[in-house]
Amino acid sequence: YKVYPKFRVPEGIKNVPTLSFLKLISAIFSNEGPDKRWENTRKVLEKEGIGKFWFNGVWYIVTTDLELTKDVFSKTDLYPKTLLNESDPGSLLADYYGTNLIISNGDVWKRHRHIASPAFKSLPMHVFDETAVKLLKVIEKVDNGPIEVKDLMHRLTLDVLGRAVFGFDFNNLEDPTNVYVTTYQDVVAECDKPIYLVIPLIEYLPYFDRTEARKKVAKINELYNGLIEMKRKSMETEELIKKKNNNTADLLECMIYASSDPKYPMSDEEMRYNLAMFMLAGHDTTATSLTTILYVFATRKDVQRKVREEILRVLGDTLTPTIDQQRELKYLNMVIKENLRLYPPVHQLPRRENSETIKFRNHMKNANNLLGYLLAVVPERNNFSLIEQRVMLCALLRKYEVSLPADSNHQDKLHLDYFNGTLTKLQSLICTIYLAADISTLKENKASSANYGII
């Protein structure tokens, strides 16, 4: 009697097409990418625009309908986000990410947004430029050897985020095995293990407890807490205020400055939760986008050539673009946006709705959860990520060409792996990066050896 309600289909969605639960579980444990899962549901979703599936005692609605998706994502009062401390209290995810700007609702979200938004209006261009130079130096050190470009893009974006978000240099490009890098990577990997997604309660069993994982979370939180304490002290000495006035403050410093307003306070714990989420959202998404666009360039030489010609025309002898020059890179901007459409780094976004009834075609929907499937919806753009992509691609393409080897298993298409939650994970693929002949006249680009990479 108590179990039945967990499986019973709510009255309002009985006529909504059902998507296979077994295929979902199979996809999770066989590492099927979101593209393959989309193919499994495509027939239903393209015809109906809506489907339902059962997972862990909850019926979910999946939609690819643009109007319904727009309503869900814009009317946050009617369709609030699922909160970790409500859906999975005490879990590793809830302890690490907590309540933050991305996972919050109502007045809490408004307060977090008021504090965080100004920080994104003053972007640290010098961090992008300096990290681009480091990226080229790392590539130049490789002499006809393999480069894991997917890994390289993650190392690159982690360095950018560390410096831009809280002024800490992970130095991941030059030292990928340092303790803070490995600890951060271990924490993210622990949060993404499929078994805990499928059976959340399993982490409370002795054999599956996450004691070691929680120690790693405590280690990275120690870094965050130390940085927050240091920045708050700099606020007291007015050093932070000076950095804010000359536009050299990082995101954390800007947030601490904004939270000094008694109307919009933010605790150290809330600061830490936001740092954790900003690192996840800004690190993996940009790294994935850079990796997939390099695949696009490797398989579409005509596109790569046209982008390089535009970069050389707009930038001249300059390595990285200014904000004004980025606006002139019209073709590169179109390619970046098309890449986001083809390979969205975030493939679905969850929302939990209240008691409001959704009227959609011939359906009256009143279930607990609703998902927007972004493989069929154009993703939102992030200014920070877009600027980072433009800077890194300009630096890379003005000097190097990108190709796929003839024996690559990605010649037909880019193969994706399953990734828990909303992010997209890529499989490795071999890619060749070599000096572009048409720019060999530039002094800083003179070299003779080719570099080989793995995306």
C-alpha positions, -999 to 999 in steps of 0.1 A, spaced: 0 0 0 29 24 9 49 14 -22 21 17 -48 19 55 -47 56 57 -56 48 40 -89 13 52 -96 10 75 -126 -6 109 -116 -40 114 -132 -30 145 -152 -2 127 -171 -16 92 -178 -20 100 -215 15 114 -218 38 90 -237 60 69 -214 98 67 -219 116 35 -210 130 33 -175 151 3 -184 167 22 -213 175 51 -189 192 27 -164 210 10 -192 223 43 -205 236 53 -171 257 21 -166 268 16 -202 281 52 -204 258 61 -233 260 98 -242 230 122 -242 231 120 -280 223 83 -279 197 88 -252 181 115 -274 179 90 -303 161 66 -279 135 92 -272 135 112 -303 105 96 -320 82 103 -291 96 138 -283 96 151 -318 60 140 -324 45 149 -290 70 175 -276 65 158 -242 71 125 -225 73 110 -190 95 86 -171 97 72 -136 129 75 -116 135 69 -78 99 72 -68 92 103 -89 75 108 -122 93 132 -145 81 151 -175 106 157 -203 98 184 -229 114 197 -261 86 221 -269 100 256 -271 70 275 -257 65 252 -227 103 252 -220 103 290 -222 75 291 -196 91 267 -173 125 285 -173 111 320 -171 83 316 -146 104 306 -117 77 314 -92 55 287 -107 83 263 -116 110 266 -88 143 247 -91 149 215 -73 170 222 -42 196 197 -31 189 201 6 153 191 -1 157 164 -27 188 148 -13 195 161 22 228 150 38 242 137 5 277 145 -7 262 167 -34 241 187 -9 271 191 14 294 203 -13 272 225 -35 245 234 -10 223 264 -18 238 288 -43 230 312 -71 222 284 -95 204 262 -71 181 285 -52 147 301 -55 127 332 -45 142 357 -21 174 336 -16 180 336 -53 174 373 -56 199 380 -28 226 358 -43 220 373 -77 222 409 -64 256 400 -49 271 379 -78 258 397 -109 280 428 -106 311 406 -104 304 393 -139 302 428 -154 339 434 -148 357 405 -165 394 399 -159 407 401 -195 443 399 -183 436 364 -169 423 352 -202 453 366 -221 480 354 -197 465 319 -196 464 318 -234 501 324 -235 506 296 -210 485 273 -231 507 279 -262 539 273 -241 526 240 -229 518 229 -265 552 241 -277 570 219 -252 556 188 -269 579 175 -296 560 151 -319 543 135 -288 507 131 -278 487 158 -262 454 150 -245 435 180 -257 403 172 -238 424 171 -206 443 202 -217 411 222 -221 400 212 -186 434 222 -172 432 255 -191 397 264 -179 405 254 -143 434 278 -142 412 306 -157 384 299 -132 407 297 -102 423 331 -109 391 348 -121 368 335 -94 389 337 -63 424 348 -73 440 314 -68 463 299 -94 458 261 -96 487 261 -121 470 231 -137 485 237 -171 520 233 -159 515 211 -128 484 189 -134 492 166 -104 494 192 -76 473 184 -45 446 210 -50 440 200 -86 438 163 -79 416 169 -48 392 191 -68 391 165 -96 384 137 -71 356 156 -55 339 163 -89 344 126 -99 329 114 -66 298 136 -71 293 121 -105 293 84 -97 262 67 -113 255 43 -85 247 71 -61 224 88 -87 204 56 -93 203 45 -56 208 76 -34 203 58 -1 232 35 -9 258 60 4 244 54 39 253 17 38 287 7 55 303 -7 23 292 23 1 297 51 27 316 81 13 339 88 42 370 92 19 350 114 -5 338 136 24 375 140 35 383 153 0 354 177 1 367 189 35 401 194 19 389 216 -10 365 234 14 395 242 35 410 260 5 377 279 -2 373 289 35 409 301 37 405 323 7 372 337 19 387 346 53 417 362 36 395 383 13 373 394 42 404 406 60 415 426 29 381 443 30 388 455 65 422 469 54 406 486 24 429 467 1 399 450 -15 382 483 -21 413 496 -39 412 465 -62 375 470 -68 380 506 -78 408 498 -103 389 468 -118 415 441 -106 392 424 -80 383 388 -87 347 375 -85 350 365 -48 363 399 -39 334 415 -58 309 393 -39 324 401 -5 323 438 -14 286 436 -25 277 415 6 289 443 29 255 459 22 234 450 53 204 445 30 222 417 11 244 397 35 260 364 25 276 340 50 309 323 46 291 290 40 270 306 12 301 321 -3 317 286 -3 287 270 -19 288 296 -47 325 291 -53 320 253 -57 291 258 -82 309 285 -102 339 262 -105 317 234 -118 296 255 -141 324 276 -155 351 249 -157 334 218 -173 311 237 -196 338 259 -212 362 230 -214 336 209 -232 328 237 -256 364 243 -265 370 205 -270 339 201 -293 347 232 -314 382 218 -320 366 187 -332 344 208 -356 376 226 -369 393 192 -373 365 178 -394 355 210 -413 388 223 -427 369 249 -447 354 264 -415 388 263 -397 405 281 -426 378 308 -428 380 314 -390 418 316 -392 416 341 -420 392 363 -400 414 361 -369 445 372 -388 425 400 -406 410 414 -374 439 409 -350 469 415 -372 500 407 -352 481 407 -319 479 373 -301 446 378 -283 416 400 -291 403 431 -273 366 433 -264 361 456 -295 380 431 -318 358 402 -304 328 420 -318 344 421 -352 350 383 -352 315 377 -366 322 344 -383 340 329 -353 311 340 -331 286 322 -354 308 291 -353 309 292 -315 271 295 -313 266 267 -338 289 245 -318 268 252 -287 237 242 -306 253 210 -319 271 200 -287 255 218 -258 277 213 -227 245 214 -206 220 190 -222 191 193 -198 179 215 -169 156 203 -141 128 223 -126 103 213 -100 68 228 -104 42 237 -77 6 227 -78 -1 248 -109 -15 227 -137 2 228 -171 -21 228 -201 -1 214 -230 -19 202 -262 -42 175 -250 -24 170 -217 -32 183 -182 1 179 -164 4 181 -126 34 159 -117 63 168 -94 92 173 -118 98 187 -153 129 186 -174 138 207 -204 159 187 -229 185 210 -244 196 187 -272 165 201 -288 166 236 -274 192 263 -281 212 267 -249 217 300 -231 250 319 -237 274 328 -210 294 359 -215 323 348 -194 326 315 -212 322 331 -247 350 356 -241 372 328 -228 365 307 -259 372 336 -283 405 344 -266 418 308 -265 407 300 -300 423 331 -314 456 323 -297 455 287 -308 442 290 -344 465 318 -354 494 295 -348 482 259 -353 460 238 -375 438 210 -362 432 177 -379 418 142 -372 439 112 -381 426 88 -407 421 60 -382 401 81 -357 369 64 -345 352 98 -345 354 103 -383 316 97 -386 306 117 -356 317 128 -321 310 102 -295 298 113 -261 298 96 -227 271 96 -201 274 123 -174 253 125 -143 231 155 -138 230 181 -166 265 182 -181 278 165 -212 310 143 -210 331 135 -240 351 104 -251 387 108 -260 397 112 -296 430 116 -314 436 149 -330 467 164 -347 478 199 -340 505 214 -362 519 248 -372 498 267 -397 519 274 -428 502 307 -436 513 324 -405 549 311 -402 562 346 -409 553 358 -374 583 358 -352 567 342 -322 553 314 -344 585 301 -360 590 264 -353 594 233 -374 580 204 -353 544 192 -354 524 186 -322 499 157 -319 469 159 -296 441 139 -281 408 156 -277 
